[in-house]
Amino acid sequence: MAALTEQAISQRSFEAVVSYFEAQSGIRLGPDKQALVQGRVQKMAHERGERDLDRFINQVLGGDDESALTQLVDRLTTNETYFFREPEHFQFLGQLLAQQKPAGMFRVWSAASSSGEEAYSIAMVLADRLGLTRPWEVIGTDLSTEVVRKANQARYPITHADDIPDYYKQRYCLKGHGAQSAHMMMAKPLRERTRFITANLLEPLPDIGSFDVIFLRNMLIYFDMATKADIVRRVLTRLKPHGHLLPGHSESLANLELPIKPVRTAVYQHA
Ligand SMILES: C[S@@+](CC[C@H](N)C(=O)[O-])C[C@H]1O[C@@H](n2cnc3c(N)ncnc32)[C@H](O)[C@@H]1O
């Protein structure tokens, strides 16, 4: 295999990639992200057998290869996530269900779900609190087709299980055997009630119904105030009356003039 090209990205190509990515995701990558963009595009160029970085960018942005354009957006998104991230939210969800058992179908949306760890953490709490006879479901959505594909596989490196409390791990995670021993799989009842589709939160939302709880975490940080308010307003159209919205703990929704009231840290209720 040829060595990874060390060629630097030209300013012109960098700006072209930044503009395309902004048009697709709404996220503006600043000049401080030049090394990151170069590294990720370089890897993609290398995988596709192209050594000249500027020529590769020209070809992808100037051509009509949809799969290359989608892959470019996938590679530039930051998908970091892990099971039971910000555990207070999962405790809150458990308490909410302990206080009052829902009358009908209980639905949770993991908006900007990345590779699914957040949605399956939610599913483990719902399975535990509501069991598998009451109706509930979890929908995950993300801009990146690559992470949505991974989430739908429900298969993770076994090391990711370190973030899952033993109680849940023993009940809802299946350890692989033989050639699969480095991986684990989410249990079938969870997979049957959890599904993922691509959706751009800056565009009209797909027809996914309305939700009792919406997790919208660690995605708003990339946007300015106006865009953030726009995204949250759109997402709120899918929150049931008195439903709860959970942004990341470092994402303030103050001063956005939204129809929500704070309930506790990083938990809001539809007003
Ligand atoms: C850092 S991950 C957060 C994942 C998870 N919510 C968590 O807190 O662990 C941010 C995710 O937002 C997604 N994202 C970025 N822009 C988006 C957009 N415009 N619409 C939908 N998802 C977007 C990215 O693809 C990425 O998977």
The ligand as an ORCA input file, in Angstrom:
! r2SCAN-3c Opt
* xyz 0 1
  C     -20.403     15.071     19.065
  S     -21.700     14.146     18.313
  C     -22.841     14.014     19.683
  C     -23.472     12.651     19.769
  C     -24.407     12.427     20.974
  N     -25.580     13.292     20.896
  C     -23.680     12.629     22.276
  O     -23.928     13.630     22.970
  O     -22.826     11.802     22.622
  C     -22.473     15.381     17.291
  C     -23.281     14.789     16.149
  O     -24.022     15.829     15.523
  C     -24.153     15.503     14.164
  N     -24.531     16.707     13.393
  C     -23.765     17.775     13.082
  N     -24.455     18.649     12.347
  C     -25.700     18.132     12.189
  C     -26.880     18.573     11.519
  N     -26.906     19.725     10.859
  N     -27.976     17.779     11.560
  C     -27.944     16.591     12.223
  N     -26.861     16.124     12.879
  C     -25.755     16.881     12.864
  C     -22.780     14.964     13.794
  O     -22.815     14.161     12.619
  C     -22.421     14.174     15.064
  O     -22.714     12.800     14.920
*
